[in-house]
Each structure stands twice: as C-alpha cells, then as structure tokens.
Amino acid sequence: MYPPELVAPMKEELTSVGFEDLTTTEQVDKAITSEGTALVVINSVCGCAAANARPAAKIAISNDKKPTRIATVFAGVDGDAVAQARKYTLPYPPSSPSMALFKDGKLVHFIERHHIEGRPAEMIAENLAEAFNEYC
C-alpha cells in the first residue's frame, strides 16, 4: 500500500476534472453496472505508464461523445475496489494503469498497460475517443 500523501496528487489529477474516486467494492459495482456508459481508469504510481494514462483520460473526456460516468480506482491503494474492478475486466489480466469502458455493465473496450507504455497521451486519448464515438 502506498502512503496517501504520495498518491493524493495522482488521484487529484483525475478527480479534479470530474472522475469519481471509487474506494469500495459497492462504489465500483454501482459505477460499472449502472445504465449507460462508464469509463474506469485503474490509476497507478507507475511513472513510465501512468504519466501518460492520466493526461490521456483527461484529454479523452473533452470528446463530443463521452461516457455517462467517469471514475477511477487506484492500484496499490484501494485494494478491494481495484480487485472488484478487475473482476469486470476479465479475461484481461490485471494491468495498471489501464482503462476500461463499460456499456450497461458490459466491458466494450479495454486499454492495457502495454498499450499505454511508450505512447503519447494524445494517441491514447484518440483510442479512447474512438471507443466513446462507437459506444457512447
């Protein structure tokens, strides 16, 4: 578990633009299974990937079409919430950071860590925006 003061700025990077901070399994279930679309970002302290994942998520939500709900869980901090979110992203293996788009509780698009590493935020955001245009 990471100290709260370490991850606070990383959480705030998303929550300050409207992402709901999911810290319980109940919050995860509600966010994902609610009617409509939900983007869930599995946040991480990993500098090599998370440094582009968070900015990409922020860019993507400026798209004309966007999810009904935007939320985040933090790997290494909110263990139960992250484990619950990962149940919904099966059959993909655990990956952080990662981004999952759900429609009416069903996983419709998933960006794994290896799709984030080494790619600029704009490219990742474009991938998300295409998914938003298709499913939102």
Secondary structure, 3 states (H helix, E strand, C coil): CCCHHHHHHHHHHHHCCCCEECCCHHHHHHHHHCCCEEEEEEECCCHHHHHHHHHHHHHHCCCCCCCCEEEEEECCCCHHHHHHHHHHCCCCCCCCCEEEEEECCEEEEEECHHHHCCCCHHHHHHHHHHHHHHHC
